[in-house]
Amino acid sequence: MSSVPQTGNYISADKNFTFKITSANPANGVITGVYQANYSPIGSFHTEGDVGHYGWVFNKGQGKDGVAPFNLSFGGSQRPDGRAYNIVDSWNGAYLTNNTILAEGSRAFVNSDGVIQVGSLGTQIFTLA
């Protein structure tokens, strides 16, 4: 069982989203890495840096401190200079005992022409590649 999310590339079942974990800090639950979306109203985009968080549900009193399954959230956003648009993808779910992620995604897109798109990215299993 993992006590922190395993580092590496997690790819969605539909191959449209990638979540790369380069580090996961057990002290504060921050995940550093890269989020990549292969499609959006602006085409593909990615975000690098602090792209996620996780939190355990087990504790030492239960005899299994900091092990899977645990909650996990990740995603990315992009707003270029000039602020022509802003796009935000957010995924919330669980890191499972088999080192996969089950998550539900949503997206919000707004541009300076007043176009607004808000919707679901669906439920996906992200598998370590």
Secondary structure, DSSP 8 states (H G I E B T S, - for coil): --SS--SEEEEETTSSEEEEEEEE-TTT-EEEEEEEES-STTS-EEEEEEEEEEE----GGGT-TT-SSEEEEEEEEE--TT-SEEEEEEEEEEE-TTSEEEEEEEEEEEETT--EEEEEEEEEEEEE-
